[in-house]
């Protein structure tokens, strides 16, 4: 294993090589209080002090799911930010109440609320730093371990185009500077810092029981999918190859290079063949895909349709494989199938004729069928 004292330089190298942030970039850290995000706080604070990144701030979102343990997490992060002299943005969200009211998936609600808070806090941090929001970055503490876990999870349940690259180093304002670092390296980094043997200072934060970071007991539960993969799937694979995390992440980076090339080709198809319909906020309501789309290679059609559907539904939307295949079925022999109709993603209608494939909300489709002009996607 690499020496833990390389943790700061490894993160700096990832940031520079992947263009994750610059010397003037305000950086908001998503800090839960676990070992990975606690290490991220120490590392980012040091990188800011030496001028590699700009003003750093800390975000903690209390999901109110674990009672006193959640409150103790928030207290730990508050002390951590204060010790490092970093502005703190603390949000409390009753995730369980939202789930009860909406019926949505708990993890999806927690993620949505967490990133909603992150973008709100980033705007405040950029204002505090006197920099434009476009320069701001949100750093998460995802590691090689998280990336490999995602790879196996997707291997088990299946995935679509681009899925096996696992996590992106950067997706818009969100960046992951620790994707080339392993969790054990970060924990050793914190431990060495506590003993006075780590670059970047020796001050550490401890919780009420003296621990150097907060442990979420649910991470050990194998009845949850990620816990099952973390504790039951990966350890046997590491017995066969102790360098599994390094090797598999290198493989995913090769996959990512090819994905980027194919995504660029798919985007060219979208630019050529897709005409957007109406707007709702900053997203189009639907689109018409020209007949020429049907003469493109099917693998590129799949990627192009993912781009189209995410543009309509939002970047965080989960695009169903069935939806993509249904849209591809609207073309046969290189041409649209006149009279084709379908329903995808729960509320999007597909309809095809000689002019191409139309994707729109079901309400707009029904209005057109009745000869009415509605105000949705018209």
Secondary structure, DSSP 8 states (H G I E B T S, - for coil): ---GGGHHHHHHHHHHHTT---TT--EEEE--SSHHHHHHHHHHHHHHHTTSS--EEEEEEE---STHHHHHHHHHHHHHHHHHT-EEEEEE--HHHHHHHH---HHHHHHHHHHHHHHHHHHHHHHHHT--GGG-EEE----HHHHHHHHHHHHHH---TTGGG-S-SEETTEE-TTTTS-HHHHHHHHHHHHTT-STT-------TTS-SS---GGGG-TTSHHHHIIIIIHHHHHHH-TTHHHHHHHHHHHHHHHHHHHHHHHHHHHHHHEEEEEEETTEEEEEEE-GGGGGS-HHHHHHHHHHHHHHHH-TT----HHHHHHHHTTEETTEE-TT-EEEETTTEEEEEETTEEEEEEHHHHHHHHTT---SS--
